[in-house]
Structure formats: C-alpha cells, structure tokens
Amino acid sequence: MAISFKKVFCFLVLIYAIMAIPVFAQEEEEEDWSKYDDMELVDDKNVRRFAKPTIVGLSPTRFLSVSWDMQMPYQMTFSDIRLPASSGTGWRVDEEGNVAETARARFTGGIRFNSNIPVISKSNIVWQTGLNYMRVGYSIDEIQTNRITGASPSTYLSLPAVLNEKGLNNINWTNTVFLPMSEQHFLILQGAMDLSGTYDFGFQPLETIRWSLAAVYGKRVSELKRWGVGIARTYRVGNMNYVPVIMYDVTSTNRKWGTEILFPARVHGRYAFNKNSLLLFGYELEGQSYRVNEFSINDNSFEIRRGELRPRVELQKQLRGPFWAHFQAGYRIDWSFDADELPGGREFFRGFFGNQEFGMKNTLNNALYFNIGISFVTL
C-alpha cells in the first residue's frame, strides 16, 4: 500500500516534536526582534534585567516589504462537487476524487505586501503589529469539463473559470507580544486574523474571518543561541489545525553559519557572505482557507483549503542603508487544494487525522516558483 507524502511528513512532525524539546512557535508571520538587540538595562544590581528579544546574526527584520511571487505552468484537476458534504455524501479523506475538470495554469502569483511595525518597545514588553496582503492570481486555459450534472453549483459553475477571473486574496492582521520573564526566559504570544477568498476588496462576510493563535515559552541561552517550545492554532496547510511548534536559532562563533528554525512552519539554514549579504536555504509551509463566494450558497461557506510546501533558497542583499533586496527560488509542492463546505461559515477541526468528508477533491501538479522583493529593514 502506498504511503502518501503528507502522512510521512505528519509522522516526522510528531517525532520531531517529541525529540526536539528545547524548541519555538510556528507563527503566522515570523517575528525577528533584532531591532531591539541593543536594549539593555544599566549595570545596577538593584535593577532587574530582562531577556533580549533576539540573538546576533539573524537575517534582518523586515518592517515593510513588497514582493512579487510567480509559479511556472502546471496542470490542475478538479473533482465533482458533493454538497452538502456534512450529509455523508462528500468525498472521504482517503478517497480519490474523480476527474471532472482539468485545466492548465499558465501563471499563478501576484503582489505581496507585509508590515511589522513596533507599537511598544520597552525592556519588559515588546508589541509589534502588521497588516499584510497576498494576491494569488491565475491565468488558466485549456479547461476541459466532464462534470456530472446534479443539484449543486457544478451544474453552472466551473472552479478553474472562477479562479481565472477572480483569483484568491488574503488580508491578514497579526499582533505579536514578547514578554521577558527574566534575563534568559521569555514568552511570545501571537494572534492573527485572516480574511481570505475570491472577494473584491472588502466584499466578504465577516463571519468567514479565520483566526490563528500561538503561545511559546523560550530561553535565550546566549547572544548566539535561543530556543522555545509552544503550541499553535494555525491554517498553514489549509485546514484549521493544532500543532506543537518549535524554535531553534543558532549563530556560529564566527557568525558565518546559523539556523532560523520555526518548525513546522519553516526551517532554514543560514550562511553570511558578509554583513551585507546572506543566503537562506530550507523550506516553508504556506496556506490559508479561502472562501469561494460563487460557490457559497444556502448560508454555507465553500472554502478551498490551500496549503503548499516550499523548499527554497533565498539570497538577501543590502542595496543602500536600510533597503534590502531578496531573490527566492524553489519548488512549490501541493499539500492541499481540496474544498470544504462550512454551514453558516462555522469552522470545524479535522487536523491531520480527522475523517470529515470533503466537498471537493482537487490536485495541483508541483511547479518551480520565484519570489523577488525589496524591504525596509533593521539589523
């Protein structure tokens, strides 16, 4: 019996979580606190000292960043739509959907904007907030339909045609609080809200807001090493899930090599050519739950559970002053593009091992991708 890549990866996640403590949090956006590396209380035995929110050698914090993401062409397959899936007529988790439509994505991608702005930066608390936007536009052709007619949107709508016209949009608001407990120990708390779907700016029911949380306990061992362990409620691979999360950041004594690990969200090795350029290599999980307005009928919310695994390398280089450029190249591996029906927009927990049925089973072939951008940073 064939073992799927997703099941193998999930098994490795659990083994890593058990064996790798010490560790950190998967955060919906990585928080790098190097702006505050110089925070230190005066040398007074009566003054309480607090852990600094970073270590030396980490890649620069991006206060503001604009980038362009693009995937190379690939094939897409879509099953018939089975609604309501909650009635027991949907696609089983272990079931392969039929091929009701096929299409070719000539282009996938779009602009991305990220912000990470300090609101409070004191020795005993640091609060950062950020508004983010991500566009996943599609140029799809060669659509071939062989749908089974029935009492569902499949009788008059084509999902690849909707994606081609509307694309997928995500607006995210993230808040992260760093709370030092002592000179070494700290807590990180993060909350995020996402509004994702085929909407045109602002035209989406607010009940489809999806929220994520993370809580982490960590230790700053030295200026060259920190670790943390926690738990997160996340949509990283499309479905809402609860996962153990790990951080392990290390910089070598010569400051050339290092790690920036936020397992399972992202794992990177780091090499610094000099103080003005560095290379990251590893992977990142990316995803969210996107409401497709055109299929959301009878008070339901039809949502694509988009999840991607992205092995990649990234070159970061200083342009001038606080402005840095980055170029990223990698391979986009389809984790999930299935769809769920949520009556009344209410979310449910499937996790890695739940057996709730899907309303639609879809597959994207894997593809090369590129991302290029410019950022306003702090070291």
N, C-alpha and C positions, 0 to 999 in steps of 0.2 A: 504494500500500500504506500503510495507516495505521501511524503510529509511536506506540507506547504512551507514556504519561506517564512510566512508570518508566524506559524506555530513555533518554528525553530527559534525565531527572534524573540518571541514572548517567553519561551523557556529560558533563553540566555538572560533576559531581563530579570527574571525571578532569581536565577542562580547568582547573578552579579549583585543583586540587592542583598542577598543573604551573606555573601562572602566579602563584600567590599566596604562594610562599615569600618572606618570612617568614610564620610561622603557628603552631597548638596541637593538643591532642588531643581527640578525642571521648572523653569519659569516660562511664561508665555512669551516674554522677551527677555534676553539675557541682560542682567544688570551688572555693569562693571563700574566699580566705585573709585577708580583711580584719581578722579578729580579731588578727592579728599585725602589723598595719601600723605599730605603734609600736615594733617590735623594732629596735634599733639599738645597735651596739657603741660604747663610749666613744671619744672622739676621741683616739686614740693611734696614732701612726704605726707602732708595733710590733704593733698588734692587727689581725688580718685581718678585713676586712669582708665581709659576705655579702649577696646579693640578698634583698630583702624578698619575701614570697610574695604580694603583691597590689599594686594601684595604687589611687589615690584615686578616689572617685566610683562604684565598683561597687555594684550592688544588695546589700543586707545578706545576710550569711551566715546560713543557717537551721540552727541547731543542732538544734532539734526542730520538726517541722511536722506538722500534721494537716489534711487537706483532704477535700473531697467532690467527686467527679467525676461528671458526668452528661451523657449524649448524648441528643439528641432522637430521635424514632422514625425508623426506616428499614427498607428491605426487605433480605432476605437470600436468597441462592440457594446450593444445595449440589449437588455432582455425585454420581454413584455412587462407591462406594469400590472401588478396584482394589488388592488386596493379593495377593501381595507385589509392590510396585512394582519392587523390585530384580530381579524375574524378567523384566522387559521388558514387563509388561502394564499398567504405570501410565499416567498422563496425561503426555504430552510437555509440556515447558516452553512451547512455542509453540502448544499445543493448548488450545482452549476446552472445558471440561468440559460434559457435558450437564446439564440442569436436572432433577435427580432429586427435590429437595425445595425448597420455598420457604417463607418464614416472615416475620413482621413483628416486629421488636424494638421493643417499646413503651418499654422502658427499658434502658439499658446504663450501668453505672458502679458506684461504691461508694467506700468509705473508702480513704484513702491515708495511710500514716504514714512519715515519713522522719526519720532522725537522722544527725548528722555531728559526732562527738564528738572533741575533741583528746585524744590519748594522750601524745604527746611534742611539746613546743613550745620547742625550743632554736634558737639563731641558726643552727646548722649542719644542723638536721634538724627537720622538722615531720611528724608522723604523725597522721592522722585516720582514724577508723573509724566505720562506721554500719550499723545493722540497719534494713531497710526492708520495708514490707509494702504490697501493692497488690491490691485486690479489683476484679475486673471481673464484676459480677453481671448477669444478664439476666432480663428479663421478656418472654418470647416467646410469641406466639399466631399464629393463622391458619396453622398448619403444614399444608402440603399435600404429600403424598408420592406419588411416581410412580417408586419405585425398581425397578431390575431385580433380580430375585432371583438368588442365586448363593451360592457358598461363601465368604461374607465377613460381617463384622458387619452389613452393610447389610440382611441378612435379618431382623434382630431389634432393631436399634438405630437411633434417629434422633438425629443430631448436634444439631440445634436443641433437641430434647427434653432431651438430656443437658446442654446449656449452660443451658437454662432451670432445670433442677433444681440443678445443681452450680455453674455459673459458672466463672470462671478466677481462680486465686490465684497470687500471686508473693511469695516471701520472698527477700530479697537481702541479702547481706553484702558491703560494699565497704570496702577499705582503700586509702588514698592517702598517698604519701610525697613530700614536697617536699624536694629536695636541692640547696641552693645550691652552685655551684662557684666563684663569685667574687662581686664586688659587683654584677654585672649578669647573669651567666649561671646557669642552673639546669636541673635535671632534675626531671620529675614521673613517678612510677611509680604505676600503679594496678592492682589486681587485684580482681575481683568474682566471687562465686558466686551462682547463682540456682537456686531450686527452684520450678518453675512447673507448674501443671496444675489438674486438676479435683479434687485431693485435699481431704479434710477435714484440717485442721491436722496435719501430721506423717505422714500415711499415704501416703507416696510413696517408691518405691525410690530409694536414694541414688545409684545409677548414672545417674539422669537429671539429676543436678546439671549445670548448664551454667556454664562459666566464661568470663570475659572479661578481657582484659589491655590496657593502654595504656602506651606509653613516649613521653615528649616531651622534646625539647631546646628551651629557650626563652631569651629575653633580655628583661630588664626595662630598657627603653631610658631611661625616666624615671619620675617619680611619676605621669605621665599616660598612659603607653603601655607595653605589653608584647606580645610575640609568641612563638609557639612552633610547632614542627613535629614530627610523630611518626607513629606507626602504631598501630593498634588491632585487636584481635580482638574482635568485637562481635556482638550479636544485635539491634541496633537496629531492623532491618526484618524480624525473624523468623528468617531463615536465618542460620547462622553465616557470618561474612564477615571478610575482612581489608581495611581501608581506610586510605588516608592521611588524617591528621587535622590540623586547623589551629585555632590560637587567635589571635585578634587583638582585644585590648581597648584601647580608647582613651577618654579623657575630655577634653573640650574645656577650654580655658584658663579659661573662665567656669564650668566644671563643670555646665553645663546639659545638654549633649548628650554622647552617647557610644555605644560599641558593646560588646557582650558576645558574641563570636563563638567558638563551638566547632564549627566546620564539619567534617563534615556533620551532626553531632548536633543542633546548634541554632545559629541566627543571630538576634541581637536588636539592634535599635537601642534607645537609652535616652534618656529626657528626664526631668529632675528638676524638678518644680514648685517644690520647696523641699527642705529637709533631711529633711522628714518624709513626703514622698510622691513617687512617681516612676511613670513609665509605660514598660513594655517592649513592643516590637512586632516581630514576626518569625515564626519557625516553630521547631518541634521535631520530631524523629523519635522515635517511641516504639514499643517492641515487645520480644518475647521468644518463646522456643519453649516451648509449653505441652503437657505430656503429658496425653492424654485416657485415663485409666485404663480406662474402659469399653470402649475400642476396642483396648487394648494386650493382644494375645493372642499365644500361641505364642512367648514370650520376646522379642516386639518392643516397641517404644515408638512409639505412634501420637501424633504431635505436631503441633499447629496452629502454623503459623509466622505469628504475629500481628505485623503491622507497620502503623504509622499515621504519616501526615504531618499535622502540626497547625499550620497558620497561625493566629496568635492575637495578641491584645493582652492585657496584664496590668497592672492597677493595683495598686500596693503602697503601703500607708499605715500609719504608726505609730499604734497605739492608745494605748499607755501604756508608758513605759520601753522594755524590750527586746521587747515584744509588738507584732507587726505582723500586719496582715491583708492578704490578696490576693484579687483577683477576676479571673478569667481567662475570656475568651470567644473562641471560634474556630470553625474548621471542621475536622472530622475527615475526612481523605481516606484511603480504604482503600488501603494499599500491598500488603498480603498477608494472606490468611486461609486459604491453602492448607494442606494437611497432608502430612506425610511419614511413612513407616514406617522406623524405625531398628532393624534386627535386633540384639538384645542391648542395645539402648539406645545403640549406638555412633554418634557423630556423624560427619558427612561434610561436605566442603566443596563447595558449589555456587557460591557467590559470586553476582555479577551475571550471569555469562555461562555458567555450567555447564549441562549438558543432562541431568542426572539427572532421572528421571521422578518425578512426584508421586503419592501415593496418593489424593489427593482435591483437586479444584479448587473453590474457593468464592469468592463475591463478596459484599461488603457495600456497599450504597449509601452515599454520603457523607452526613454529618449535622453539624448545629451541635452544639457542646458547650460546657459551662460547668464551671468549677472554682473553688471558694471554700474558703479555709482561713485558719488562724491559725498563727503561727510565733513561736518564741523565737529571737531573732536577736542578732547582734553587728554593729556598724558598723565 
